Amino acid sequence: MRNISKLLCFVVFLVVFGCNQKDSSKNQETILKGSAIIYVDETLTPIIEDQVAVFESNYDAKIKLVSKSESETVNSLFKQKGSIAILSRDLTSEELKIFKQRNINPKVTPFATDAIAFISNKNTKDSIVELKDVISFMQGRATPSIKGLVFDNLNSSTVRYINEIAGIKSVPEKGVFSFKTNDEVIKYVSENDGIIGVIGVNWLSQPKPSMKKYIDNVNTLRVKDLKGSQSYLPTQNDIAEKKYPLARDLYIINCQGYSGLGMGFASFVGGDIGQRIILKSGLLPIRIPTRNFIITKSQNDEN
């Protein structure tokens, strides 16, 4: 009996010790301290890398970014591989129901507006692509102005976005190609005439040094809206004035359920410094950072 009692005490000790260890590891993380894993839609990686670099330099925090396709990023939340994700869309009502069933109330923070860009080889004569032609091509119709479309990944947010505009559930079997990353799309388009690449615009505004020679050999196409009257580039100005037809809002989805780095990082990105990083990147911040001007009188004014 004594041995059994000792064994039971030992088991209880292990359980309590294990729980305390878990609690202490969680307690070590605050909104500005500790470590966390953030899953990010691969099309948004460049701007988030900049945010993480500045955040880590200001606080005692270490964030590991995991770049995946949109569907993989969302699945990371459902499969509890990660509790923080960055997407180019909000959670759907069905997805929110799943989290509520788990007693999780996701905190959603919109932080920027970016755009999907169409690119072509510099040897291509056309500088404008009509959105109605892209839709027609995606619906499987022969479109003389488009030889082929190249996406980063069939599970990416760019494919999902264009599919929604075209009113289709899957891409056509002919004329649509995919790789794994936006860099691969840029490289392929730069080396092949007549192909249109579909990428996140921040891959053009913030290229890696190794990608510069490929970026220099592609053009960003103007997109003619469905009205067919005007064409626009994915610039901050055209996005801000809601003229560019392929703009999309970006969100931080925090499912941690406690005051951890997810909350701190979202506040940082949505704050003054984070919004300035967005503005400098070429994307459109949710709120334009304020600028202070100091007006002084010169001696001539006084005289």
N, C-alpha and C positions, 0 to 999 in steps of 0.2 A: 504493500500500500504506500509505504514511504517513497519507493522508487516511482510509482505512478504519480504521486503528488508532486515530486520533484520534476518529472517529465512535463506535467501540465503547467507548472510554474514557468518552466523553460520555454514552452510553446507560447504562453501568454507574453512572456518577456520579448520574444522575437517579434510577435505581432505588434506590440506596442512600440518597440524600437523601430520597426520598419515604418509604421505610420508617422512616428516622430521625424524619421529621416526624410520622408516625403514632404511633411509639413515644413521642415526646416529648409529644404531645397526650394520650396515655393516661396518661403519667407525671405530667402536670399534675393529674390527678384522683386524689384520695385518698378515704378514707371520709368525710372532713369538709370537703373542698375541691374546687372545680371546678363543672362544670355537667352536668346530666343531664335527660333527658326521661322522664317517667313517664306511662304510659297508665293511666287509671283508669275503672272501670265507672261510668257516669254516675250511677247510683243512690247511689254512695258519695262523690260529689264534695265535699259540704260538710265532712265530717269530715276529709278528706284535705287540703283547702285550709287548714284550721286547723293541721294538723300541719306542712305545708310552710312556712307563715308563721312559726311559732315556730322551726323548724329553720333556716331562712335567717337569722333574727335572731340566732341563737346561733353560726352557723358561716359561713365564707367559701364559701358554696355558693349556687348558683342552680338551681332546679328548675322546669322547665316542665311543667305538667300538661296532658294532652290527654284530655278527657272523651269517651268513646265508649260505644256499647252493649257488652254483654258479649262478643258474638261478634266485634265489631270489635277490642276490646281484646285478646282472645286471638290473633286473626289478626295483630295488630301484632308479636307475639312470633315467630310462625311466618314472617312475611314479613320479619323482621329490621328492621322500622321502629323498633322500640324493644326494649330488653332488660330493662325493669322494668315490671311491671304489677300493678294492685291489683284483686282479684276477690272475689266473694262465694262462691267455691268453690275447692277445690284442683284441681290438674291431674289429668286422668284418666290411667289407665295407658297408653292409646293415645297421648296427648299426650306423656307422658314418654318413650315409645319414640322419638318423632320427635326430641326433643332429644338423646337418647343417641346416635342415629345421627349427630348433628352434633358429638358429643363435648362436649356441654353438660350440666352437672349443675345444674338449677335449685335455688336455695335458697328454700325456702318457709317464710315466717314468719307464723303465725296471730297476730293482734293484737287482735281484738275480736269481739263478737257483736252483730249488729244484727237488725232484724226488718222484715218486710214488713207494712205497715199498710193497712187499708181505711178510706177516708174517704167521707163523704157531706155533702151540703148541710145547713146548720143547719135548714132547713125540713122535712127528712125526719124523720118521727116515729120510725122505728126507730133504736135505739141499739146493737143487736146484730145481727151477721150470723153465720149458722151455716156452718161450714166445709164441711159436707156439702152445703149448698145451692150454695156456690161451685163445688164439684167437679161437682155435677149440671149446673149452668149451663155450665161449661166443656166438659162432655161432650155439649153440644147439647140437653139436655133443658129443657123449659119449666119455669121456676122462678118462681112468683108473687112471691116475696120479692125478686127481683132483676130490675130493669128493664134494666140494662146494666152492663158492666164496662169501665173505661177504664184502659189501660196507658200507660206512657211510650213504649215502643218495642217492636215485635214481636220484635226481636233482643235484648231486654234480659234481665237476670238475673231480674227479677220474672216475666216471661212464662215463662222456662225453669223457674223454681221451681214456679209454679202448675201448669204443664203436667205436671211430674213427679208432683206430688201427685195430679192428676186422672188420671194414666196415659194421657195423650194426647201425640201428636207435633206437632200443630198446633192452633191455636185455631179455634173454630167460626166460620162465615162470618157468622152473625147475632148481634147483641147484644154483640160485643166490638169495642172501638175502640182506637186507639192514636194517640199524637202522637210527639214527638221527645224531650221532656224531662219530668221530674217537675213542674217549674213549670207547664207547660202543662196537665198533668193536674189539678193543684190549682186552677188558674184555671177550668178547664172545670167541675169539680165544684161550685165555689163559686157558679157562675152557672146551674147546671142541677139541678133537683130530681130525685130518684129514681135518680140515677146513682151507682155506687160506683167510686171511684178506687183504684187499686192502686199504691202508691209505697213507696220506702225511707223508713223512719221518721225518719232524720236530716234529711230535707227539712222535717219538721214542727218538729223541735227546734231547728234552726238555719236559719230562713228568712232570705232576703235582705230588707232594709228595704222594697224595692218589692213584696214578696209578702205583707207583713203583713196588708193589708186582705183578701186572699183567704184567708189562713190563718184569720183571725178568723171567716170565714163557712163554715168546714167543721168537722165533728166527726170525731174518731177513733172508729171503731166498735169495740166489744168483739167478740171473736171466740169463738164457742162451739166447743169442740174436738169431735173426731169422736165422743167418748163422749156428747156432748150434755148433760152434766151441769153444766158450769161454763163461764163466759165470762171472757175475760181481755183486758187492754189491753197494748200493746207497751211496758210500763214496764221500767225496769231490774230492779225486784224480781221481776216475773213472768217476765222472761227469765232472770234468775239462778236462779230456782227451777224452771226448765224447764217452766213452766206455759203460757206463750204458745206456740201451736202453729206459728207461722210465723217462728221465729228461725233465723238462719243465721250461720255463722262467716265472718270476713273474713281475707283472706290477701294478703301481699306476695310476689309471684313475682319473684325476681331471677335473670336469665339472663345477667348481665354476664360471668361467668367470671373475674373478677379483683376485687381489693379496691378497689372504687369507691364512688360515692355510694349505689348500691343497697344495699350492705352497711351503710353508715353510717346511712342513712335507716331501714332496717328495725330496726337496733339502737336508734335513737332512739325510734321509734314503740312498740317493745316494752319500752322502758325506763320509768323512773319518770315523767319529764316527759310522754312520749307517752301513757302509760296514764292519767295525770291528765287530759289533754285529752279522752281517750275518756270517762272517767267524767263530766266536766263536760258533755259533749255530750248525755248521755242514753242513750248506748249502754253496753254492758257490756264493760269491759276484760277481756282474757285473765287478767291477774293484778291483783288489787285493790291499789292503791298503799297503802303503810303510812302510818299516822298516828302521830306521836309526841306524847304528852301529858306535860307537866311539872307534877307535883303539888308544890305548896309549902304549907308550914304557915303559917297565919295567926297573929297575935298571940293571938287568943282560944283557938286550939288549944293554944298553948304554955302559956297560963295554966290 
